[in-house]
């Protein structure tokens, strides 16, 4: 549908705009033919508004002949014939309408318009239609540009979502693979522990099903999931593994990517606690500062170990995932100092409103 006709507000403004030319035509009839204002307005206002709606047909004429398919001959044939036919149709209707009004008011000669005015109206109508074709052509060109931009943005969003899903698929299976390997190792050492770990693993994945389709959850839910994970790891490492949580209560309401802490804790255990004979403490701190959520994770590492994070593939994937969500608004860094490995992360604080759900 025509952009003007599709919205009542635009249609109202369009009708009001054509009232001005209608009054001018009535004024010309009053001056040239000494027609009464009432009769002149009765003729000119409907006639001019009718042509205003006839002009909207130029939008469809432009649509029927896309720019890429145009030739000089096709433009002259289509646009020229549309202009001539539309103008001629309107002038014929004006003649009949002036005849009807003239008969009704007893105008001498019956018709309110003469041959010279008919020719003038035809020329003006022809020029207006050509201008309307040009204006609609420009409008359609801009409309196509906006449409292309929207499609490009939609494609970028789809590509970003696809990239995010790929990165998440690389992160999430790590825990399952490592847990299954641990269960396999425990079956020959401690069957009861292997059984307990299998039960905890099943509980963990039942919990994750509730948030599997959600891109973001609140930090409180994420910590609850991590506690399931740590319960499984506790079976494996026993007293070697200790965890210390220092979380600001306000931070628990922050929206965070689902399953984003677990791979960090897994990294701390795999490359830190696992390599220490006496184990150690994994520290997790989270605070809100100036509308930013700060998360810091630290764990002890083997002093003589040449590498505490392997190839860092997991951390790089994690960083890419966070960057896909927050772009330049996120900050993630990690380093080793004083026989400890530190990871610091800053993301925007997005509190979860009461009763809301992040899908």
C-alpha positions in Angstrom: 0.0 0.0 0.0 1.1 3.6 -0.6 2.9 5.0 2.4 0.5 7.9 2.7 -2.6 5.8 2.4 -1.4 3.2 4.9 -1.3 5.6 7.9 -4.4 7.7 8.9 -2.3 10.5 10.3 -0.3 10.9 7.0 -3.5 10.7 5.0 -5.0 13.5 7.1 -2.0 15.8 6.5 -2.0 14.9 2.8 -5.7 15.9 2.4 -5.1 19.1 4.3 -2.1 19.9 2.1 -4.2 19.7 -1.0 -6.8 22.1 0.4 -4.5 25.0 -0.3 -4.3 24.4 -4.1 -8.0 23.9 -4.0 -8.6 27.3 -2.5 -6.2 28.9 -5.0 -8.1 27.3 -7.9 -11.4 28.6 -6.4 -9.8 32.1 -6.1 -8.9 31.9 -9.8 -12.5 31.0 -10.8 -13.8 33.9 -8.7 -11.4 36.4 -10.3 -11.5 35.2 -13.9 -15.1 34.0 -14.2 -16.8 36.0 -11.4 -18.0 32.7 -9.9 -19.4 32.9 -6.4 -17.0 31.6 -3.7 -19.4 28.9 -2.7 -19.7 27.5 -6.2 -16.0 27.9 -6.9 -15.0 26.0 -3.7 -17.7 23.4 -4.4 -16.0 22.7 -7.7 -12.3 23.2 -6.9 -11.9 21.4 -3.5 -13.3 18.0 -4.7 -11.5 18.3 -8.0 -8.1 19.1 -6.5 -8.3 16.4 -3.8 -9.3 13.9 -6.5 -6.1 14.7 -8.4 -4.1 14.4 -5.2 -5.2 10.8 -4.9 -4.6 10.2 -8.6 -1.0 11.3 -8.1 -0.5 8.5 -5.6 -0.7 6.1 -8.6 2.7 7.3 -9.6 4.1 5.3 -6.7 2.9 2.1 -8.2 4.0 3.1 -11.7 7.6 3.5 -10.3 7.3 0.2 -8.5 6.2 -1.5 -11.7 9.4 -0.5 -13.4 12.5 -1.2 -11.1 15.5 1.0 -11.8 17.7 -1.9 -12.8 15.2 -2.9 -15.5 14.8 0.5 -17.0 15.8 1.7 -20.4 15.3 5.2 -22.0 12.5 3.8 -24.2 10.7 2.1 -21.3 10.9 5.2 -19.1 9.5 7.4 -21.8 6.8 4.9 -22.7 5.7 4.0 -19.2 6.1 7.3 -17.4 4.9 9.4 -20.4 1.8 7.4 -21.0 1.0 7.3 -17.2 1.3 11.1 -17.0 -0.8 11.7 -20.1 -3.6 9.3 -19.2 -3.8 10.4 -15.6 -3.9 14.1 -16.5 -6.4 13.6 -19.3 -8.7 11.5 -17.1 -8.6 14.2 -14.4 -9.4 17.0 -16.8 -12.3 15.1 -18.3 -13.7 14.5 -14.8 -13.2 18.2 -14.0 -15.2 19.2 -17.1 -18.1 16.9 -16.1 -18.0 18.1 -12.5 -17.9 21.8 -13.6 -20.9 21.1 -15.8 -22.8 19.6 -12.9 -22.0 22.5 -10.6 -22.8 25.1 -13.3 -26.2 23.5 -13.9 -26.9 23.4 -10.2 -26.1 27.1 -9.6 -27.5 28.4 -12.9 -24.2 29.6 -14.2 -24.3 31.1 -17.7 -22.7 28.7 -20.1 -23.3 26.0 -17.6 -19.7 24.9 -17.1 -17.5 26.9 -14.7 -14.3 26.4 -16.7 -13.5 27.5 -20.2 -11.2 25.9 -22.8 -8.1 28.0 -21.8 -8.5 26.9 -18.2 -8.9 23.3 -19.3 -5.7 23.4 -21.2 -3.9 25.1 -18.3 -5.2 22.5 -15.9 -4.1 19.7 -18.2 -0.5 21.2 -18.5 -0.3 21.7 -14.7 -1.6 18.2 -14.0 0.9 16.7 -16.5 3.9 18.5 -14.9 2.7 17.6 -11.4 2.5 13.9 -12.3 6.0 14.0 -13.7 7.3 15.7 -10.5 5.4 13.1 -8.5 7.1 10.3 -10.5 10.5 11.8 -9.7 9.6 12.2 -6.0 8.4 8.7 -5.7 11.4 7.4 -7.5 13.6 9.1 -4.9 11.5 7.9 -2.1 11.6 4.3 -3.3 15.4 4.5 -3.7 15.8 5.6 -0.1 13.3 2.9 1.0 15.4 0.3 -0.8 18.5 1.6 0.9 16.9 1.4 4.3 15.6 -2.0 3.6 19.1 -3.2 2.5 20.5 -1.7 5.7 17.9 -3.5 7.8 18.7 -6.8 6.0 22.4 -6.2 6.6 21.8 -5.6 10.3 19.6 -8.7 10.5 22.3 -10.7 8.7 24.9 -9.4 11.1 22.7 -10.3 14.1 22.1 -13.8 12.7 25.9 -14.2 12.1 26.6 -13.0 15.6 24.1 -15.4 17.1 25.5 -18.3 15.1 29.0 -17.4 16.2 27.8 -17.2 19.8 26.1 -20.6 19.6 29.3 -22.0 18.1 31.4 -20.6 20.9 29.0 -21.8 23.6 29.0 -25.3 22.0 32.8 -25.3 22.3 32.6 -24.3 26.0 29.7 -26.3 27.4 30.9 -29.9 26.4 34.2 -29.5 28.3 32.6 -30.1 31.6 30.7 -33.2 30.4 33.8 -34.7 28.9 35.9 -34.1 32.0 33.2 -35.4 34.3 32.7 -38.6 32.4 36.5 -39.1 32.4 36.5 -38.6 36.1 33.7 -41.1 36.6 35.5 -43.6 34.5 38.6 -43.2 36.6 36.7 -43.5 39.8 34.9 -46.7 39.0 38.1 -48.7 39.5 39.2 -46.7 42.6 36.0 -45.8 44.5 32.8 -47.1 43.0 30.6 -45.3 45.6 32.3 -42.0 44.7 31.8 -42.7 41.0 28.1 -43.4 41.7 27.7 -40.2 43.7 29.4 -38.2 40.9 27.1 -39.7 38.3 24.1 -38.7 40.4 25.4 -35.1 40.9 26.1 -34.9 37.2 22.6 -35.9 36.4 21.3 -33.3 38.8 23.5 -30.6 37.3 22.2 -31.3 33.8 18.6 -31.4 34.9 19.2 -27.9 36.3 20.8 -26.6 33.1 17.8 -27.7 31.1 15.7 -25.0 32.7 18.1 -22.3 31.3 19.4 -24.0 28.2 17.4 -21.7 25.9 18.1 -18.5 27.8 20.9 -16.3 26.8 21.2 -14.6 30.1 20.3 -15.5 33.7 20.9 -13.7 37.0 24.1 -14.2 38.8 22.4 -16.0 41.7 21.2 -18.7 39.3 24.7 -19.0 37.8 26.3 -19.4 41.2 23.7 -22.1 42.0 24.8 -24.0 38.9 28.4 -23.6 39.8 27.7 -25.1 43.2 26.5 -28.3 41.5 29.6 -28.3 39.4 31.8 -27.8 42.5 30.0 -30.6 44.3 31.0 -33.0 41.5 34.6 -31.8 41.6 34.7 -32.0 45.4 34.0 -35.7 45.0 37.0 -36.0 42.8 39.5 -33.9 44.7 38.2 -34.1 48.3 40.1 -31.8 50.7 42.3 -30.6 48.0 39.6 -28.3 46.7 38.2 -25.4 48.7 36.1 -22.5 47.4 35.6 -19.1 48.9 32.7 -16.9 47.6 32.6 -13.2 48.3 29.6 -11.9 46.4 27.9 -8.6 46.9 24.1 -9.3 47.4 23.2 -6.6 44.8 25.4 -8.5 42.3 23.2 -11.5 42.6 20.5 -9.6 40.6 22.9 -8.9 37.7 22.1 -10.4 34.3 25.0 -12.5 33.1 25.5 -15.0 30.2 24.3 -18.5 31.1 27.0 -21.0 31.9 29.8 -18.4 31.9 31.4 -19.0 35.4 31.6 -22.8 35.2 34.3 -22.9 32.5 36.3 -20.4 34.5 36.1 -22.5 37.6 36.9 -25.6 35.6 40.0 -23.8 34.3 41.0 -22.8 37.8 40.7 -26.5 39.0 42.3 -28.1 35.9 45.3 -25.8 35.6 45.7 -24.9 39.3 44.3 -27.1 42.0 44.8 -30.3 40.0 48.6 -29.8 39.8 49.1 -29.0 43.5 49.7 -31.9 46.0 48.0 -29.9 48.8 45.4 -28.4 46.6 44.2 -24.9 47.4 41.4 -22.3 47.5 39.6 -20.9 44.5 38.5 -17.4 45.3 35.5 -15.8 43.6 34.7 -12.2 44.2 31.9 -10.1 42.7 31.0 -6.5 43.4 29.0 -3.7 41.7 30.9 -0.4 41.1 29.6 2.5 39.1 27.0 0.5 37.1 29.6 -2.2 36.3 29.7 -5.8 37.4 33.3 -6.8 38.5 34.1 -10.5 38.8 37.5 -11.7 40.0 38.7 -15.3 40.2 42.0 -16.5 41.6 43.6 -19.8 42.4 47.0 -21.1 43.4 49.2 -22.6 40.7 52.3 -24.7 40.6 55.3 -22.4 40.8 57.5 -24.5 38.5 54.9 -25.0 35.9 55.9 -23.4 32.6 52.2 -22.9 31.7 49.2 -22.6 34.0 46.6 -22.3 31.3 47.7 -24.7 28.6 47.0 -23.2 25.2 44.4 -20.8 26.7 41.9 -22.0 24.1 39.1 -22.2 26.7 39.8 -18.7 27.9 40.0 -17.3 24.4 36.7 -18.9 23.5 35.2 -17.5 26.7 36.5 -14.0 25.9 35.1 -14.3 22.4 31.8 -15.3 23.7 31.6 -12.3 26.1 32.8 -10.0 23.4 30.0 -11.2 21.1 27.5 -10.2 23.8 28.9 -6.9 25.1 31.3 -5.8 22.3 33.6 -3.0 23.6 31.7 -2.7 26.9 33.5 -5.8 28.3 37.0 -6.1 29.8 38.6 -9.5 30.5 42.3 -10.1 31.5 44.3 -12.8 33.1 47.8 -13.1 34.5 50.0 -15.0 36.9 51.6 -13.4 40.0 53.0 -14.7 43.3 52.2 -18.3 42.5 48.6 -17.4 41.8 46.5 -17.1 38.6 44.1 -14.2 38.4 41.3 -13.5 36.0 39.4 -10.2 36.1 36.3 -9.4 34.2 34.1 -6.3 33.9 30.7 -6.2 32.2 27.8 -3.8 32.3 25.5 -4.2 35.3 22.1 -5.1 34.0 19.8 -5.8 37.0 16.9 -8.2 36.7 13.6 -6.5 37.4 11.3 -8.2 39.8 9.0 -10.7 38.0 11.0 -10.6 34.8 12.6 -13.5 33.0 15.5 -13.4 30.5 14.7 -15.5 27.5 
